[in-house]
Amino acid sequence: MNNKSIRRQKIRYNIRKKVAGSGQKPRLAVFRSNTGIYAQLIDDVKGVTLASASTKDKGVAAQKGKKVDQSKVVGQEIAKKAVALGVKEIIFDRGGYLYHGRVKALAEGAREGGLKF
């Protein structure tokens, strides 16, 4: 691993010490790759993923545009799935990434979809 990914791992571990999700208030975990962005709602008490959305999903992949715009759509998709599960509040886990660009767009999309952080 290079220095950048080692630094992100350390930040990620420090965030995970403080952040944990439950059934009523799950954790929204974000993973950002070079090509896409992935979001999961996780119940850390049971250790299960409640819902997930990514740029690889059919509905999102069909929409062409910039990665930031696609990230916002992913945020709206995960919010729809969360509301369908009866979840209104979440804990945001940025996964060691800066709250900027695609990660910020995903969070704003989730807020627009009706989730409270």
C-alpha positions as MATLAB code, in Angstrom:
seq = 'MNNKSIRRQKIRYNIRKKVAGSGQKPRLAVFRSNTGIYAQLIDDVKGVTLASASTKDKGVAAQKGKKVDQSKVVGQEIAKKAVALGVKEIIFDRGGYLYHGRVKALAEGAREGGLKF';
ca = [
       0.000    0.000    0.000;
       1.164    3.518   -0.672;
       1.326    6.358    1.845;
      -2.002    7.857    0.788;
      -3.973    4.651    1.356;
      -2.180    3.970    4.661;
      -3.127    7.459    5.837;
      -6.755    6.878    4.811;
      -6.804    3.544    6.681;
      -5.610    5.251    9.876;
      -8.256    7.967    9.555;
     -10.871    5.304    8.823;
      -9.978    3.310   11.926;
     -10.197    6.426   14.113;
     -13.630    7.250   12.689;
     -14.840    3.669   13.258;
     -13.799    3.832   16.935;
     -16.293    6.648   17.445;
     -19.022    5.782   14.907;
     -21.329    2.765   15.158;
     -24.783    2.184   13.721;
     -27.810    0.430   15.164;
     -31.096   -0.861   13.769;
     -32.884    2.443   14.433;
     -29.947    4.623   13.384;
     -27.738    2.707   10.928;
     -24.349    3.787    9.664;
     -24.131    5.084    6.088;
     -20.710    3.852    4.949;
     -19.163    5.336    1.806;
     -16.531    3.762   -0.440;
     -15.110    5.766   -3.320;
     -13.138    4.152   -6.117;
     -11.676    5.783   -9.206;
     -14.650    4.740  -11.319;
     -17.588    4.643   -8.920;
     -19.007    5.307   -5.490;
     -20.724    2.835   -3.182;
     -22.970    3.411   -0.150;
     -24.217    0.921    2.434;
     -26.585    1.190    5.378;
     -25.074   -1.008    8.095;
     -26.471   -2.206   11.416;
     -23.295   -2.711   13.459;
     -25.125   -4.330   16.384;
     -26.275   -7.281   14.256;
     -23.437   -6.943   11.746;
     -25.688   -6.841    8.677;
     -26.072   -4.587    5.656;
     -29.620   -3.244    5.455;
     -29.404   -1.615    2.019;
     -26.841   -0.613   -0.574;
     -26.562    1.547   -3.670;
     -23.779    2.285   -6.120;
     -22.986    3.745   -9.504;
     -22.992    0.169  -10.831;
     -26.770   -0.198  -10.204;
     -28.876   -0.228  -13.373;
     -30.874    2.923  -12.563;
     -27.807    4.977  -11.741;
     -25.517    3.623  -14.470;
     -28.084    4.536  -17.128;
     -27.736    8.213  -16.227;
     -24.740    9.707  -17.954;
     -22.913   12.645  -16.467;
     -20.105   13.665  -14.195;
     -19.072   11.483  -11.270;
     -20.266   14.142   -8.817;
     -23.745   14.101  -10.374;
     -23.845   10.305  -10.267;
     -22.802   10.401   -6.599;
     -25.768   12.633   -5.806;
     -28.090   10.142   -7.509;
     -26.548    7.304   -5.442;
     -27.298    9.339   -2.297;
     -30.917    9.751   -3.367;
     -31.200    6.021   -4.132;
     -29.875    4.957   -0.727;
     -32.269    7.449    0.890;
     -35.233    5.893   -0.970;
     -34.224    2.433    0.233;
     -33.757    3.688    3.800;
     -37.169    5.367    3.878;
     -38.718    2.144    2.539;
     -37.122    0.338    5.514;
     -38.540    2.961    7.886;
     -35.208    4.625    8.658;
     -35.201    8.420    9.008;
     -31.929    9.096   10.846;
     -28.462    7.789   10.036;
     -24.864    8.157   11.133;
     -22.593    9.237    8.258;
     -19.286    7.379    7.880;
     -17.141    9.065    5.247;
     -14.687    6.169    5.305;
     -11.537    8.253    5.681;
     -12.277   10.387    2.623;
     -12.451   14.162    2.833;
     -15.983   15.565    3.024;
     -15.624   17.147   -0.396;
     -16.576   16.445   -3.992;
     -18.222   13.073   -4.550;
     -18.566   12.198   -0.852;
     -20.245   15.547   -0.165;
     -22.531   15.110   -3.194;
     -23.621   11.677   -1.931;
     -24.405   13.147    1.500;
     -26.406   16.007   -0.026;
     -28.348   13.546   -2.187;
     -29.179   11.475    0.891;
     -30.362   14.604    2.730;
     -32.561   15.563   -0.230;
     -34.000   12.046   -0.143;
     -35.215   12.616    3.414;
     -32.439   11.303    5.668;
     -31.233   13.214    8.730;
     -27.605   13.007    9.861;
];
